Amino acid sequence: ISPVIANMALDGLEAAVHASVGASRYARKYAKLNVIRYADDFVVTGASKEVLESRVLPAVKAFMAVRGLELSEEKTRITNIADGFDFLGQNVRKYGGKLLIKPARKSTKSLLDKVRAIIKGHTSVTQEVLIHKLNPVIRGWAMYHRHVVA
């Protein structure tokens, strides 16, 4: 499914998540539910694992089933913020009492592999040409991750 269609298909997800814990404003506030969505990727945070497993997850599955979509079992997991999770190339994790967002290991490895391939593929060029080849790759990665702890 294309990201544009998935993006339109996920409109209303926030309302479905909030409705899963109750109609009252107090119920939603008590559950501390938040939905972070970018294109066809999303994260739902909540106060307790029980609420996420018993109420929110079935509501999200039902919401998506109506639209002919399903959650990916390999990407879907319920975890504590102390254990952290990866989202859009970032690792979100709470260390002690402080939330830190860092580039994910997979993202860093991808950058290093790309830089390594460029260097090995251009062994006979001058340093100036090699730098011109590497600069856009490194600059692009740094600009994407500039707002997080790196």
N, C-alpha and C positions, 0 to 999 in steps of 0.2 A: 504494500500500500504506500502511496506517495506521501511525503510529509505534509503537503498541502491538504490532502483529503483527510489524513489523520488529525491534523490540527483542527479542521472544521468538525470532525467527528467527536473530538474531545471537548468541544464547547459544552458547558453545563456540568463538567466533571466536578467542579468546586461545589456546586449546589447539591449534587448527589452525595458527595462526601459529607458535607455539613448536615444534610438531612438524615444520614445514617445514624447519627447519635441522638437525634431528637429535633423537634421543631422549635423548641424554645431557645432563646438567646443564651440563657444560663447553661443549658446542656452543652451547647457548642463551646462556650467559654470554659467550662469545666473539663471538657475533653482535650482542649488546646490543639485543635486540628488546624493544620496549615497545608495548603496545596501549592507546590512550586511546579510550574509547567513551562516547558520550552519545546515548541513544535510537538513531536509525538513522544517526548520523554517527560515523565513527571515523578515527583516525590511527594508523599503524604507523610507529614509528621504528626505525632500525637503524644498525649501524656502517658499512655500505658500500652503495653504490648497486647493486653487482653482486648482493649477497645479496637485496636487496629486489626487483630485477627478475627474477632467475632462479629464486628459490625462494619468496619470500613472496607475490608477486603471483599466480603460478599457483595457489598453495595457497588464497589468499583467493577467487580466481575459482571454483575447484572447490568450495570450501565453500559459496559463495553459490549456485552452479548447482544443487547438491543440494536447496536450499531454494526453488528457482524464482526466485531473485533474480539480478541482474547489477549489476556496477559501472558507474556513470555515467562514460563516457569523458571528458566535459567537466570533471568534478570530480576525477577520478583523475589524480594526477601524482606523480612521484618527483622530489624537489627537495632541494637541499642546505639545511641549516638556516641557512646564511649568506644565502641568497636569501629565506628565510622562506616562510610559508604562512598562509592565513586558516583559522580553525577556530572556529565558533560566534560569529562577530562579533569575534573577536580576531585580531590578527596576531602570530604567533610567529616570532621571528627572532633570530639571534645576531649581535651587533655586536661585532667584535673577539673577546674571550673571554667576553663577558657576554650572557646570554640575556635579552631584553626582550620582554614581552608587552604589546601596546598595542591600543587599539580599532582595528579595521580601517577603512580609508578608506571602504569601502562603508557600514559602520555609522555612521560620522561623517556622511557625506553624507546618509544616510537621516534622521538626527536633524535636520540643518539644513533639509532639505526639509520635514519635518513642522512644525518651528518656523516656517518661512517661510509655510507654508500657513495655520497658525493665526493668525499676525499679519495676513496679507493678508485672511483671511476675517473678521476682527473689527476692521476699521478704525474703526468708529464707536463702539466701546465704550470705557469708561473704562480707565485704566491698571490699576486694581484688578481689574477683571473679566478683563482680558487676562493679568495675572499669575496669577490663579486658573486660567485655562485652560492656561497654559504650565507651571506648577509640576509637575503630575503627569508630564508628558512628560519634562521635564528631570530631575526627581528619579528617575524610573524608569530612564532611560538611565545616569545617574550611579551608581545603586545596582548595576546590572548590571556596570558596568565598574570598580567601586571597588577591586577587588583587583589591578588591573594598573597599569602605568605609563600615565599619561594626560596 
